[in-house]
């Protein structure tokens, strides 16, 4: 007699994703997120005979819009799907996962790649069927249409309010507070006096950077405000861009700007028409071409590599001419932070470009000449890496630790160098180095270095090598050498 053996259905691990656009009501005992999860759990329970099981991990995005993918729980959901921890994603409604057709198509593509099924409880379909995929696209199209209609109505409403002179841009600018009842700005006397000083200082000093310097020396800070969540924003040192924003803002004339048009505002002006006009004329006179455009043909050897150690700000390449000998050009690197906040805020300020370029190349040459003595250091570094990996393995507790271990191992192996790789990559020691154009020298240095930092306080120069870049450059040089030999 034949016996039938009933096989148990395969376990389907179901992750429940919930989302709510606002934070309103999330502090209650039973929230909208709880209601969505309860509905999804009931649906999963009805499919228990198919092997469906709800995972205990919560993927809840409270207070996040569905218009984009910048949501922590969603990113964790995608990460766990990639790691193979999820077989099915269950939502209460399609638009809980996304309201953007493009984003949703991308998410579905990822689910398909990771072999994860998507199910909506209320729409009664899943992506295993062609009809389910068709219905999904139709529903999502309507969800996006609704979102775009809401956005258009909001923009039209804000435009109408702007034309009436109302303030609808959220946080008020320096010099004003917000009357939330009447939606208009009211003058803050203390801040208004500071705004007037900024305009007068600019007309007197004729330089935004000098005004920034003066404000920094006086300890003046930007406008401070409190968010709805209780977080304090602002209260920072003035930067060049912030001062320029004040000088160009028509709000201080008692007006509002909307889509390139200026309308009379409902608030009182802080500066007069004459002072504002003079400031705009001076801004027009002082307006120079951007630094990047000015120096497009004079890029420094260490551009995008050199940092100011004191400010942790990148240093840009620029130049100036001798006041007497107009043809004599002086090249130097200047701290971007010093440019924005004033040179008195940075100890490094600027540094001679030729001197620091030569110093970096000389450091690399010394390192290359000492490559033979690097064997012991390399082996010691390799031993440290192995010890670190062993320690991580010994303390492994879950799959996340295992994933972090693999990433750590890959990063460490990329930075590990051999003697041959060091010798091959350091072209700075070759006679050919001095014959190369600056663009080619920069390309080589970008392989060799992650960054260079300099601090005028102690005159120390720091170089951080790029193990991955050196390996790549070394392999390219070896491949080129084989091609030449073969030819």
Buried (B, 14 or more C-beta within 10 A) or exposed (E): EEEEEEEEEEEBBBBBBBBBBEEEEBEEEEBBBBEBBBBBBEBBEEBEEEBBBBBEBEBBBBEBBBBEBEBEBBEBBBEBBBEEBBBBBBBBBBBBBBBBBEBBBBBBEBBEEBEBBBBBBBBEBBBEEEEBBEBBBEBBEEBBEEBEEEEEEEEEEBBEBBBBBBBBBEEBBBBBEBBEEEBBBBBBEEBBEBBBBBBBBBBEBEBBBBBBBBBBEEEBBBBEBEEEEEEEEEEEBBBBEBBBEBBEBBBBBBBBBBEEEEBEBBBEBBBEEEBBEBBEEBBEEEEEEEBEEEBEEBBBBBBBBBBBBBBEBBBBBBEEEEEEEEEEEEBBBBBBBBBBBBBEBBBBBBBEBEEBBEBBBEBBBEBBEEBEEBEEEBEEBBEEBEEBBEEBEEEEEEEEEEEEBEEBBEEBBBBBBBEEBBBBBBBBBEEEBEEBEEEEBBEBBBBBBBBBBBBBEEEEBEBEBBBBBBBBBBEEBBEEEEEEEEE
